[in-house]
Amino acid sequence: MPKHRLAFSKADTAKFISHLDLMRTFQRAFLRAGIAVKHTEGFNPHAFVSIPLPLSVGFSSACEVLECQVLNVPLEEVPARMNAALPAGITVTRCYEAVRPVKELCYVNYIVTLEYETGAPFGAERDIQALLERDSLVMTKRSKKAKSGFTEVDLIPLIARASVEERRDTIALDLVLKAQNPGLNPELVVAAVREHCPDASPDFVSIHRRAVLDGNFQPWE
């Protein structure tokens, strides 16, 4: 298990930075900030960093985590140094000793905002809530392991909690989803809304990762 973790947020235009580019961004930021971190061994050593549960492009987040091992700087100095070197939209909030393994990261809380140009359709909140309360909700998704390239998944066992609230021209879904083994991408929930509640199909969608949780629905760090 890595020795240290950086907690950071990702917002605005930074949410369009891909996972691989984000890794490179942090590696360059460590250099600019004068922070030495553990490197891999071999002919082409590079900073040994990783991000559990990579965020999909276009999602914002208040709870991203980067794993590393800081070698030369007190941990309390890391956020300020990194924020001076990182691009706008990425903000390191703290650096701390890693204690809990990634396998204990069980759930993720997302806020999914469905936006409508002419206001939320009548009955949309009720219909979406009923959809998420079904006994079963099978959807087809892409799969690299399946020969056909697709597989079916029942969303309901992967949704720990779900609430739906209409807010003027939008509908907000507050979702707590399985994080891994297997995890559920909230985009598949949006796809289910479009397929099964066509009258509630949104014109625009924004997805924000609000918290990462352990098996007891407490913050994971």
C-alpha positions in Angstrom: 0.0 0.0 0.0 1.4 3.5 -0.9 2.5 5.6 2.0 0.7 8.9 1.3 -2.5 10.1 -0.4 -3.4 13.5 -1.8 -7.0 14.5 -1.7 -8.0 16.8 -4.5 -11.0 18.2 -6.4 -11.5 18.4 -10.1 -13.8 21.1 -11.6 -14.5 23.5 -14.4 -12.4 22.8 -17.6 -10.2 20.4 -15.6 -13.0 17.8 -15.6 -12.2 17.3 -19.3 -8.6 16.1 -18.6 -8.4 12.4 -19.2 -7.1 9.9 -16.7 -3.7 9.5 -18.4 -3.2 13.2 -18.9 -4.2 13.8 -15.3 -1.4 11.4 -14.2 1.1 13.3 -16.3 -0.2 16.6 -15.0 0.5 15.5 -11.4 3.9 14.1 -12.3 4.9 17.5 -13.9 3.4 19.4 -11.0 5.6 17.4 -8.5 8.7 18.5 -10.4 7.6 22.2 -10.6 6.7 22.2 -6.9 10.1 20.8 -5.9 8.5 17.7 -4.3 10.4 14.5 -4.6 8.3 11.4 -4.8 9.2 7.7 -5.0 9.9 6.6 -8.6 9.6 3.2 -10.4 12.8 1.3 -11.0 14.3 0.2 -14.4 15.6 1.9 -17.5 12.7 4.5 -17.7 11.9 5.5 -14.1 8.8 7.7 -13.5 6.9 9.0 -10.5 5.1 6.1 -8.8 1.6 7.6 -8.6 -1.9 6.1 -9.0 -5.5 7.2 -8.8 -8.0 4.7 -7.4 -11.4 4.7 -9.3 -10.4 6.9 -12.2 -13.0 9.6 -13.0 -14.8 9.5 -16.3 -14.0 12.5 -18.6 -16.6 15.2 -18.1 -17.3 14.4 -14.4 -16.5 16.9 -11.7 -15.4 15.7 -8.2 -14.8 16.9 -4.7 -13.2 13.7 -3.5 -10.4 12.4 -5.8 -7.4 10.6 -4.3 -3.9 10.3 -5.7 -1.5 7.8 -4.1 2.2 8.4 -3.9 5.1 8.6 -1.5 6.5 12.0 -0.6 10.2 11.9 0.2 11.4 15.4 1.0 8.6 17.7 2.1 6.4 17.8 5.3 3.0 16.6 4.3 1.3 19.9 5.5 3.3 21.8 2.9 2.3 19.7 0.0 -1.2 21.2 -0.8 0.1 24.8 -1.2 3.1 23.8 -3.2 1.0 21.6 -5.5 -1.7 24.1 -6.0 0.8 26.6 -7.2 2.0 24.2 -9.8 -1.3 22.6 -10.9 -3.6 24.0 -13.7 -6.9 25.8 -12.8 -9.7 23.5 -11.7 -7.5 21.0 -9.8 -7.1 21.8 -6.1 -5.2 19.6 -3.6 -7.0 19.9 -0.2 -4.8 17.8 1.9 -1.9 15.2 2.0 -2.0 12.5 4.6 -0.7 9.1 5.6 -2.4 6.2 3.8 -4.1 3.9 6.4 -6.9 2.0 4.7 -6.5 -0.2 1.7 -8.3 0.6 -1.6 -10.3 -2.6 -1.3 -12.3 -1.0 1.6 -13.5 1.7 -0.8 -17.0 0.2 -1.4 -19.4 3.0 -2.5 -19.4 6.3 -4.4 -21.9 9.1 -3.9 -22.8 11.0 -7.1 -25.1 13.9 -7.7 -26.5 13.6 -11.2 -28.3 16.7 -12.5 -30.7 16.2 -15.4 -31.3 19.5 -17.1 -34.3 20.5 -19.4 -34.5 23.5 -21.7 -38.2 24.0 -21.0 -38.4 22.8 -17.4 -38.7 19.3 -15.9 -41.5 17.3 -17.5 -44.6 16.7 -15.5 -44.3 13.5 -13.5 -40.6 13.0 -14.4 -39.5 12.9 -10.7 -42.1 10.3 -9.9 -41.3 8.1 -12.9 -37.5 8.2 -12.3 -38.0 7.3 -8.6 -40.2 4.4 -9.5 -37.6 3.2 -12.1 -34.9 3.2 -9.4 -37.1 1.3 -7.0 -37.8 -1.6 -9.3 -36.8 -5.1 -8.3 -34.7 -5.4 -11.4 -33.4 -3.0 -14.0 -31.3 -4.8 -16.7 -29.2 -2.7 -19.1 -26.7 -3.6 -21.8 -23.3 -2.1 -21.6 -20.0 -2.4 -23.4 -17.6 -5.1 -22.1 -14.1 -5.9 -23.1 -14.4 -9.4 -21.6 -17.5 -10.4 -23.6 -17.0 -11.9 -27.1 -19.9 -9.8 -28.5 -18.4 -6.6 -26.9 -21.5 -6.2 -24.8 -22.9 -7.7 -21.6 -26.1 -7.3 -19.5 -26.0 -5.9 -16.0 -28.8 -5.5 -13.4 -28.4 -2.0 -12.0 -30.6 -2.5 -8.9 -28.1 -4.6 -6.8 -25.4 -2.0 -7.5 -27.5 0.9 -6.3 -27.2 1.2 -2.5 -29.3 4.4 -2.2 -31.2 6.6 -4.6 -33.3 9.7 -4.1 -34.8 12.0 -6.8 -35.6 15.7 -6.3 -37.1 18.2 -8.8 -35.4 21.6 -8.6 -37.1 24.1 -11.0 -35.7 23.3 -14.4 -33.7 20.3 -13.3 -34.0 16.9 -11.6 -31.3 15.9 -9.2 -30.4 12.2 -8.6 -28.5 11.6 -5.3 -27.0 8.2 -5.9 -24.8 5.9 -3.8 -23.4 3.3 -6.1 -21.1 0.2 -5.8 -17.6 1.4 -6.4 -15.9 -1.8 -7.6 -16.1 -5.5 -8.1 -18.3 -4.7 -9.9 -18.9 -0.9 -9.9 -21.6 1.1 -11.5 -21.0 4.1 -13.7 -23.8 6.7 -13.2 -23.9 7.2 -16.9 -25.6 3.8 -17.1 -28.3 5.1 -14.7 -28.8 8.1 -17.1 -29.1 5.6 -20.0 -31.7 3.7 -18.1 -33.7 6.9 -17.6 -33.5 7.7 -21.3 -34.6 4.2 -22.3 -37.3 3.5 -19.7 -38.6 7.0 -19.1 -38.4 8.7 -22.5 -40.6 11.6 -21.4 -38.0 12.4 -18.7 -35.0 12.2 -21.0 -32.8 15.2 -20.2 -31.4 17.7 -22.7 -28.2 18.0 -20.7 -26.6 16.0 -17.9 -23.9 16.9 -15.3 -22.3 14.4 -13.0 -20.5 15.2 -9.8 -18.7 12.8 -7.5 -19.4 14.0 -4.0 -17.9 11.3 -1.7 -16.1 8.0 -1.6 -17.4 5.7 1.2 -16.5 2.5 3.0 -18.8 -0.5 3.6 -20.5 1.3 6.4 -21.2 4.4 4.2 -18.6 6.4 6.1 -15.9 8.5 4.3 -13.0 6.4 3.1 -9.5 7.9 3.4 
